[in-house]
Amino acid sequence: MATGAGRYNEILDTFTRHIAEIGYDGVNFGLVAKELGVSKGTIVHHFGTKDRILAALHESSTTCSTASRTRPSSSRPRSTPS
């Protein structure tokens, strides 16, 4: 069972997948908590509200996107011509 940052990431990953599958309006803490085998209180502890999970998702994707754009060109995968 994950704890701390690991649990935070598990919740965020599960929430993200559910948004992709059923949309933001269809996702709730109960659904995510049941899948992960945690209480809804655990999710509230890490994020507070559904809007804050969405904000964390946005921040996470923005950070990942920015990191991939700022990586030195020598560390980026090279594409091969077709």
Secondary structure, DSSP 8 states (H G I E B T S, - for coil): ---THHHHHHHHHHHHHHHHHH-GGG--HHHHHHHHT--HHHHHHHHSSHHHHHHHHHHHHHHHHHHHHHS-GGGS------
